[in-house]
Amino acid sequence: MLDALTRADLLARFATTVAADEKSLFTQLMPAGMRREWLRRRFDLPREKMLQHPWRELTRVACKAVGWKSAMHHESGFASADAIFQDFDRFVGRSLRGVNSREPLGAVYAYEDSALNTFRAAKALGIKRIYDLPIAYWSLGRDLMQEEGERLPAWAPTLGGGLMDSHEKHDRKTQELEEADLVVVASQFVRDSLPPSAAHKACVMSPFGTPPRWNGGWSDAALDPSRPLRVLFAGSMGQRKGLGDLMQAMNMLKGENIELIALGSMMAEPEFYLSQYAGLKHEKSRPHAEVLSLMRSCDVFCLPSIVEGRALVMQEAMSQGLPVVITPNTGGADLVIEGRTGFLVPIRSPEKIAEKLAWLNQHRPELVAMKEQAAHHAAGYSWKAYGDTVVDAIRPLLRSAALAGAASLQR
């Protein structure tokens, strides 16, 4: 979005918590590993375009480093994600009047959980409000997760913070959406999750872009019947992403030559995962280039998520030549050309997952052909198109804001 707004000459300021400066002495004196991690927070913008509010976020990083868990306790901790979101939102809301007095603004662009104060301040100044919703609307997500906790109680501790969200947090999310003039979503699944109260709102759907495809050619190793079909799961290892269903599917495939590799952070003890599927091979999180290399060593990507927005990892896997087995709730139904780039399966369907994985194992030549089709299809989604589509939806808002300002001046 920063690139697209900059190309369109629409970016007035970018507000964030922390932005790394690779030229600063502080950065240059860091150990190499720490510097590499720090520079992930670098943005290609002039410093005068940035507004930073770093202290609470830096406190969170420090608390995480020393293991001070109480400071990061869900919602209540001083350095919790929610505390940082709200503190940052208040900062942006306070900053708007000053920025607007120096450079009149037409709109603000904010994300779920850190938009309410910003939107209220913008509304008081006659500034339009753009709301980026990166995952399904909270009420649908809560309902689906509650159902999962009842369906698979052993997996309930892995469902994440959504089930613990307070009424106050839900109310803030509701009010954020109410204040928005334009809603930005990345998938039809998220668009369909919006409540009836938002039916009148302008909404733009723009799918994420795909990383550059691998051009080194596809290995024919999958054709070797003695080699196990390597199925990759990537993401936080919980049931929101359907890992429990995938493990049930693997238990149904004991007669097949298939192995499961799970890349990501564990949300339970290792013993729990092995109790669900004894053959699991776990890979720890790693730098992005190494993730892509691991993907190329696998044959199929499987993500049977219950709730997502649009999981970018699907397109990353496809860019490296992996067909996908996914649910519509991943937000990636458009990525599947059935039987050519992968398969779409219903949520909560271990039997269907097992059926598709068995077919891929038994049809290795077709699988190799699907690698090229998956990479080709995913390459049709670009980040430039993503940003330009959203910018095209923003422009009418800015025109209406300019007309309203002119009418106000005439009065």
ABEGO torsion letter per residue (X at the ends): XAAAAAAAGABABBBBABBBBAABAAAAABBAAAAAAAAAABBBBBAAABBBBAAAAAAAAAAAAAGBAAAABBGABAABAAAAAAAAAAAAAAAAAAAAAABBBABBBBBBGAAAAAAAAAAAAGBBBBBBBABBBAAAAAAAAAAAAAABAAAAAAAEAAAABBAAAAAAAAAAAAABABBBBABAAAAAABBAAAAABBBBBBBBBBBBBBAAEBBAAAABAABBBBBBBBEBBBAAAGAAAAAAAAAAAAABBBBBBBBEBBABBAAAAAAABAABBBBBBBBAAAAAAAAAABABBBBBBABBABBAAAAAAAAAGBBBBBBAAAGAAAABBBGAAEBBBBBGBAAAAAAAAAAAAABAAAAAAAAAAAAAAAAABBAAAAAAAAAAAAAAAAAAAAAAAAAAAAX
